[in-house]
Amino acid sequence: MLADISPQQFDEWIAIYGIEPWGDDWNQTAMIVAEIHNRALAKDQLPMDPRDVVPTLENRRKLREAAEQSQGSGLSAVWENRINQHGRK
């Protein structure tokens, strides 16, 4: 592929990637979700870290534990517990 593009085109791609990276959709989505969440918080509430949103084995374990600890059932209970962890009432 590099043989098919000029050095100028390659430099353009590097510049564009620096402004708007591609190929890491989970991290981009996590940044957006955390930003929206954090802008809606009251001053006494804890902000969300983008790493809390990206699915990992550790996050799966935390969600499973939250579901087990929650008094409700299903996905709504998991999200309710998750919201409570971040200071929402």
Secondary structure, DSSP 8 states (H G I E B T S, - for coil): -GGGS-HHHHHHHHHHHHHS--S-HHHHHHHHHHHHHHHT--TTS----GGGTS--HHHHHHHHHHHHHSSS-HHHHHHHHHHHHTT--
